[in-house]
Amino acid sequence: MKKNDMAAEQSASALPFVGRTFEVHYGDTMTALNIYAADGQTMRYQVTAGPFTGATAEVRYQAEPLGAGLYALSWQEADKGTVVHVDNFDVGHSCSYYTTAALEFVCMAGTLREVKGAL
């Protein structure tokens, strides 16, 4: 294994959400499953409740640790919208900041919980 590959694998394994599925629930606005791949860079989401029910995509994200269990995750959607989550995996809280392709800014806050055995 190359040195860069080992470093990427080690940093991915340090992320507490890698290889796991979490449900984010933002009240009536949205509930979604975030399915984090083992590579530490790819996440697939499925909106399961709210006005966007059925929406799904696979994105490449960047993760930045902010504190114990607290991470900023960011990515760009296929339509060029941008998303930033500030997720606390230790306490089960998520804030999401989304700029749509039409340049509308949406802020959501809610719960975050692991879903075992999902997809």
C-alpha positions in Angstrom: 0.0 0.0 0.0 1.3 3.5 -0.9 2.1 6.0 1.9 -0.7 8.4 0.7 -3.2 5.5 0.5 -2.3 4.5 4.1 -2.7 8.0 5.4 -6.1 8.4 3.7 -7.2 5.0 5.1 -6.0 6.0 8.6 -7.8 9.4 8.5 -11.0 7.8 7.2 -11.0 5.2 9.9 -10.7 8.0 12.5 -14.0 9.5 11.4 -16.8 8.0 13.6 -19.4 8.0 10.9 -17.5 6.1 8.2 -19.2 2.9 7.1 -22.3 3.8 9.1 -25.8 5.1 8.4 -27.3 8.1 10.2 -30.8 9.6 10.1 -31.1 13.3 10.3 -34.5 14.7 11.2 -35.1 18.4 10.7 -38.7 18.5 11.8 -41.3 18.9 9.1 -38.7 20.2 6.7 -36.8 16.9 6.0 -35.8 13.5 7.3 -33.0 11.7 5.4 -30.6 8.8 5.7 -27.0 9.6 5.3 -25.1 6.5 4.3 -21.3 7.0 4.7 -19.1 4.8 2.6 -16.0 3.1 4.1 -13.7 5.3 1.9 -14.2 8.4 4.2 -15.1 10.5 1.2 -18.4 9.3 -0.2 -21.9 9.6 1.2 -25.2 8.6 -0.3 -28.4 10.3 1.0 -32.0 9.4 0.7 -34.7 11.8 1.8 -37.4 9.8 3.5 -39.9 12.4 4.7 -40.8 16.0 3.9 -41.4 17.9 0.6 -38.3 16.3 -1.0 -39.2 12.7 -0.2 -37.6 10.3 -2.7 -34.6 12.6 -3.5 -31.3 10.7 -3.5 -27.8 11.3 -4.5 -24.2 10.3 -4.0 -21.7 13.0 -3.1 -18.1 13.3 -2.2 -17.7 15.2 1.0 -14.9 16.8 3.0 -14.9 16.4 6.8 -13.2 18.6 9.3 -13.1 17.7 13.0 -14.2 20.6 15.2 -14.1 18.9 18.7 -15.1 15.8 20.5 -17.7 14.1 18.2 -18.2 17.4 16.3 -17.6 17.6 12.6 -18.1 20.0 9.7 -19.0 18.1 6.5 -19.3 19.9 3.2 -20.1 19.0 -0.4 -21.4 20.3 -3.7 -24.6 18.9 -5.2 -24.8 17.9 -8.9 -26.9 21.1 -9.5 -24.1 23.2 -8.0 -25.9 23.8 -4.7 -23.7 23.6 -1.7 -24.2 21.9 1.7 -22.5 22.2 5.0 -23.4 20.1 8.0 -22.2 20.7 11.5 -22.9 17.3 13.1 -22.3 16.3 16.7 -22.3 12.5 16.6 -21.7 12.3 20.3 -24.9 14.2 21.3 -27.0 13.5 18.2 -27.5 17.0 16.9 -27.2 18.3 13.3 -27.2 21.7 11.7 -27.4 22.0 8.0 -26.7 25.0 5.8 -27.7 24.7 2.2 -27.4 27.2 -0.7 -29.6 26.0 -3.6 -28.6 26.3 -7.2 -31.1 29.2 -7.3 -29.0 30.9 -4.5 -31.7 30.4 -1.8 -30.2 29.9 1.6 -31.8 27.2 3.9 -30.8 26.6 7.5 -32.1 23.5 9.4 -31.4 22.0 12.8 -32.5 18.7 14.3 -31.6 15.3 15.5 -29.0 12.8 14.4 -29.1 9.1 15.2 -27.4 6.0 13.9 -29.6 3.5 12.0 -28.2 0.0 12.4 -28.8 -2.5 9.6 -30.1 0.2 7.2 -29.5 -0.3 3.5 
